[in-house]
Amino acid sequence: MLSVSNLSVQFGKRVLFDDVNTTFNSGNCYGIIGANGAGKSTFLKILAGKMDPTSGQVHLEPGKRMSVLEQNHNLYDEHTVLETILMGNKPLYKIKTELDALYADYSDENADKIGELQVQFEEMNGWNADSDAAALLSNLGIKEDLHYSLMKDLDGKQKVRVLLAQALFGNPDVLIMDEPTNDLDYETISWLENFLANYNNCVIVVSHDRHFLDAVCTHISDIDFGKINHYSGNYTFWYESSQLAARQRAQQNKKAEEKKKELEEFIRRFSANVAKSKQATSRKKMIDKLNIADIKPSSRRYPAIIFEREREAGDQILNVEKLSASLDGEVLFKDVHLNLAKGDKVVVYSKDSRATTAFYQIINGKEKADTGKYSWGVTTSQSYLPLDNSEYFNNKLTLVDWLRQWATTEEEREEVYIRGFLGKMIFSGEEALKTANVLSGGEKVRCMLSRMMMMRANVLMLDEPTNHLDLESITAFNNSLKNFKGTVLFTTHDHEFAQTVANRVVELTPNGVIDRYMTFDEYMNDKKIKEQREKMYAVAV
């Protein structure tokens, strides 16, 4: 279907890919993974023909069509939404444009040409193109009254959905997508997961959403050491098997027979879980061959994220009464009552992300509520990771001096101690001397997590904590919160994060709050709660 031959990519002295040879087959969904900087997006650009490799070539089987999720959100600003979708299928759109021009200037001389084009158009299911495009748009949350609007009149999130519909349109033979779940809500991501689960052609995707990778991928394609290796199974299988393989390599004295039994038991358990999951509902999701024997050592580094408490909190954590907030006259949430219990791990959710951010800002004393009050228990200590952390990095302090600001003991103020701390968060050697004002988004989040760990609070508040993090950091962060003994309030678009950490869901709406002790999946799939949510998001009263 799509093959790569002798592909190498080099930027200056840095070799990104070295003589890569691989094939992507029809019927499979490949999740491209790799550490930050490994070349995931570069590889997709080369596959899509948007970038030339240093050497080697990409070959698409003759007669096959490739579709790529467009990253330039302003490219189609002068076109209508519906026309933008049709342009995703270039051969069909070309014929449609020719036909429209011939219809406008009809004559006996061009009748034969029109007839030829109409036959081709019908073979491409062109007469249903408008209705198919409209259906995709509706499924992705673009209402019908916007279908004939110009793209430039849409907001950023709407443009993302239109461009996703464009990529999916016309059943392409090869579908290439870089971070397709960005800016999508839970319902839209679920729709996309189901769509791709039943997609019979070749899909190649980069995503930091582990739940999405688990739901859609038949193979994981790992970029490491300048090579690409395909492994059967989804992301969880790749991650857990790679961890097991690493442990076994470290256990040099363990008998081969014991290792074999351990591997067989692991695959048996994983296969049983797959059979019970949504993966068993379609041919795409079936994993016929699971084998971890060939998984190679990885260059990945996982940060050591460990949250400890200076002291245990009492029973009184947080009490919120009749809290309301609005922005420019628009109600974000109203009449929120909340009593937080010790040990609760609460995912704070809203269809409007401004609502959750306002809630955190209020209970951290950074903004005022319209009505209501809140009080923290006297034994609590809070640590907050805000959505916007820029105010913490408007200085030229080195990372050593930056982190020293939150040291509480003489030992913690020592450079050796701070360097050791930073090293655990993947800032080693000279990286510890970077200045705060030049850090990337992911580096800033890792610094903020270092700060939170040093504060040793018994209540953590996290507003979209996985933003800018790579899969390794997200996985380590996820595991640390599962093991944390304190109380957590967090908001995230990472489905796996929400499902595996939270024991309680609190949803903020313009007409009140929904508060349930249950997992995130149980909450989102409960029919009665779905009905209640629809009512609560009606026009504020």
Secondary structure, 3 states (H helix, E strand, C coil): CEEEEEEEEEECCEEEEEEEEEEECCCCEEEEECCCCCCHHHHHHHHCCCCCCCEEEEEECCCCCEEECCCCCCCCCCCEHHHHHHCCCHHHHHHHHHHHHHHHCCCHHHHHHHHHHHHHHHHCCHHHHHHHHHHHHHHCCCCHHHCCCEHHHCCHHHHHHHHHHHHHCCCCCEEEEECCCCCCCHHHHHHHHHHHHCCCCEEEEECCCHHHHHHHCCEEEEEECCEEEEEECCHHHHHHHHHHHHHHHHCCCCCHHHHHHHHHHHHHHHHHHHHHCHHHHCHHHCCCCCCCCCCCCCCCCCCCCCCCCCCCCCCCCEEEEEEEEEECCEEEEEEEEEEECCCCEEEEECCCHHHHHHHHHHHCCCCCCCEEEEEECCCCCEEEECCCCHHHHCCCCEHHHHHHCCCCCHHHHCHHHHHHHHHHCCCCHHHHHCEHHHCCHHHHHHHHHHHHHHHCCCEEEEECCCCCCCHHHHHHHHHHHHHCCCEEEEECCCHHHHHHHCCEEEEEECCEEEEECCCHHHHHHCHHHHHHHHHHCCCCC
